[in-house]
Amino acid sequence: MKKQSKSKALSEKEGIPQPAHSSPDVAKQLISRRRRSATTEELVQGILAGDQTRLSRAITLIESKAAKHQDQARQVIEACLAHTNRSVRIGITGVPGVGKSSFIEQLGLQLVGQGHKLAVLAVDPSSSLSKGSILGDKTRMEELVKQPQAFIRPSASGTSLGGVAQKTRETILLCEAAGYDVILIETVGVGQSETAVHSMTDFFLLMKLAGAGDELQGIKRGIMEMADAIVINKADSENVKAAKLAKTEFNRALHLYPQKASGWTPKAFTCSSLKNQGIEEVWDVICNYIELVRDNGYFEQKRKEQNRYWLMQTIQDSLQQRFFDHPGIKEALDEQMSLMEQNKTTPFAAANYLLQLATIS
């Protein structure tokens, strides 16, 4: 009888030995440095120097709901304000699957090749059930993410209006301070309430698909009035004819809208992110728009209007946060919820009671 081999199918192999020069103490110091919270001064200096790691940490502070993080975030933003307003802000929206990420990657590679510093703020939808978000834009833009002159920051949309992360505007300011002269804001593209992204960008680009039953629906939506240009994407292969037809229909529809205050006449274009066709033409259109509005003064006027809008928006957000942070509101809210379920009060009466309670106490 043969002896059974002592070797096992599953066996642990000896790992790679540590190099002779490596020291556990050095490794601990490196880990400690990474975990240590950066000071406000360190963050500001890093941002102004274009350090993407410091910029990312500052954005994380902005997105945090912790009181100590919010205080430090405000200090960082205030220190960076003198270095902002030096970029072109472009909002890009469209239904899921229209190819926003592919379009942004091709446009971004072109801009980086021309010497621009590009920041992409991609907003991913948050689940209404788990509150989670995939944040996969860096994976989809695999070529652009390798470029040292490009900064891609995915954020969860949360419950913010129009699928734009609540702190996106503050993030824009930090990216400008870090030297990024073109900032692209990609929205969820839910087709509802795109006011938020329109109120923080200089140029608003609406992306559409041809042959998806989207043409008439798009014409009816108010989003058409906000768009400075419409791009029919995926105009390649057998879809070229349908894309050209959609372009004609959208151009006809755009003539029905009143003249824009900017003096700009929006137009529809076709492009193919897959074959990298028409992307350069879209960028030329954006440049022509920016040149026009800077010459006629509308650029600065719109920036001032946006600041007023965000002043009011910040007040509303702060009042809402203070209301829910108010002592006693949580218990009173639960009581009012219970009364509503028993049909002993109405939502309006309950809201009035809670508001008075917060005001009195």
Beta strands, then each sheet from edge to edge (+ up, - down):
strand 1: 88-94
strand 2: 118-124
strand 3: 150-156
strand 4: 182-186
strand 5: 203-209
strand 6: 229-233
strand 7: 267-270
sheet 1: 3+ 2+ 4+ 1+ 5+ 6+ 7+
end
